Amino acid sequence: MDDISYLLVAVNDVLTVLDRFENTNNGERDLQLLLSKLDYLQRIAVNLDMDDFLSEMFGRAHSLMLEIERANQQSIGYRACAQGDERRGRPSFHITEEQLSFFIEQGFKVKDISSMLNVSVRTVERRMAAFGQTFLTENHPYPN
């Protein structure tokens, strides 16, 4: 296989993995594969003595994907568990009355609670309404 063929196969591999990365829920594994393919592509460009611009672009793409990976790892924290009832529509998150009561007693607002549980504000509001709890909003920071 000639040099250009190696490069074309490597570029095709990167594009295939990138397409799969964008269209699947298994992003972490595909991100690792994408990083390795970009690293390989950059090494091929250097070894084949390709134009410096190409090597630099492949290196930038690799660096950008590394930054995305680091950002994803830092943003992963606690997340309320989704209830696996296999119904259609959005998943229902398991948030207990005890959790919400604790946050309310500590003086947290709905926005803060939703951020800590990694769910939407509306999800927290619905759970609070279901449990008959008072909303903590900017206008009403303390329960009645």
C-alpha positions in Angstrom: 0.0 0.0 0.0 1.4 3.4 -0.9 1.7 6.3 1.5 -1.4 8.1 0.3 -3.5 4.9 0.7 -2.3 4.6 4.4 -3.3 8.2 5.0 -6.7 7.8 3.3 -7.5 4.6 5.3 -6.5 6.4 8.6 -8.7 9.5 7.7 -11.6 7.1 6.8 -11.2 5.4 10.2 -11.3 8.7 12.0 -14.4 9.8 10.1 -16.1 6.4 10.8 -15.4 6.6 14.5 -16.4 10.3 14.6 -19.7 9.5 13.0 -20.4 6.6 15.4 -19.3 8.9 18.3 -22.0 11.5 17.3 -24.7 8.9 16.8 -24.4 6.6 19.8 -24.8 6.7 23.5 -21.5 4.9 24.2 -19.6 8.1 23.8 -16.8 7.4 26.3 -15.6 4.2 24.5 -15.9 5.8 21.1 -14.1 8.9 22.4 -11.1 6.7 23.4 -11.1 5.0 20.0 -11.3 8.4 18.3 -8.4 9.7 20.3 -6.2 6.7 19.4 -7.2 7.0 15.7 -6.3 10.7 15.7 -3.0 10.0 17.3 -2.3 7.3 14.7 -3.3 9.7 11.9 -0.9 12.4 13.3 2.0 9.9 13.5 1.3 8.7 9.9 1.4 12.3 8.7 4.7 13.0 10.5 6.3 9.7 9.4 5.3 10.2 5.8 6.8 13.7 5.8 3.4 15.2 4.9 2.9 18.9 4.8 3.3 20.5 8.2 -0.1 22.0 8.0 -1.7 18.5 7.9 0.3 17.3 10.9 -0.6 20.4 12.8 -4.3 20.0 12.0 -4.3 16.4 13.1 -2.5 17.4 16.3 -5.0 20.2 17.0 -7.9 17.7 16.5 -6.3 15.3 18.9 -5.7 18.1 21.5 -9.3 19.3 21.1 -10.6 15.7 21.7 -8.4 15.4 24.8 -9.9 18.6 26.1 -13.4 17.3 25.5 -12.5 14.1 27.3 -11.2 16.0 30.3 -14.2 18.2 30.4 -16.5 15.2 30.3 -14.6 13.5 33.1 -14.8 16.6 35.3 -18.5 17.1 34.7 -19.5 13.6 35.7 -20.7 13.7 39.3 -23.7 12.4 41.2 -26.7 11.7 39.0 -30.1 10.6 40.2 -30.8 7.0 39.0 -33.3 6.5 36.2 -36.1 4.2 37.0 -36.0 1.2 34.6 -39.8 0.8 34.1 -39.3 0.4 30.3 -42.1 2.8 29.5 -42.1 5.1 26.5 -40.9 8.7 26.8 -38.4 10.2 29.1 -37.0 8.2 31.9 -38.3 8.8 35.4 -35.5 9.7 37.9 -35.6 8.1 41.3 -35.5 11.0 43.8 -36.7 10.2 47.3 -38.7 12.3 49.6 -35.9 12.0 52.1 -33.4 13.5 49.7 -35.6 16.5 48.9 -36.5 17.0 52.6 -32.8 17.1 53.4 -32.0 19.6 50.7 -35.0 21.8 51.8 -33.9 21.7 55.5 -30.5 22.8 54.4 -32.0 25.8 52.6 -31.2 24.9 49.0 -33.3 26.3 46.2 -34.9 24.2 43.5 -32.2 25.3 41.0 -29.4 24.2 43.4 -31.1 20.9 44.1 -31.6 20.2 40.4 -27.9 20.9 39.8 -26.8 18.6 42.6 -29.0 15.8 41.3 -28.1 16.4 37.7 -31.7 16.7 36.6 -33.9 19.5 35.3 -35.5 22.1 37.6 -38.9 20.9 36.4 -38.1 17.3 37.5 -37.3 18.6 41.0 -40.5 20.7 41.0 -42.6 17.7 40.0 -41.1 15.5 42.7 -41.6 18.2 45.3 -45.3 18.6 44.3 -45.8 14.8 44.4 -44.4 14.8 48.0 -46.4 17.9 48.9 -43.2 19.9 49.6 -42.8 23.7 49.3 -40.8 25.1 46.5 -37.7 27.0 47.2 -37.3 29.7 44.5 -35.6 33.0 44.2 -38.9 34.7 45.2 -39.6 32.4 48.1 -36.3 31.2 49.5 -37.8 29.6 52.7 -40.5 27.1 53.1 -43.8 28.2 54.7 
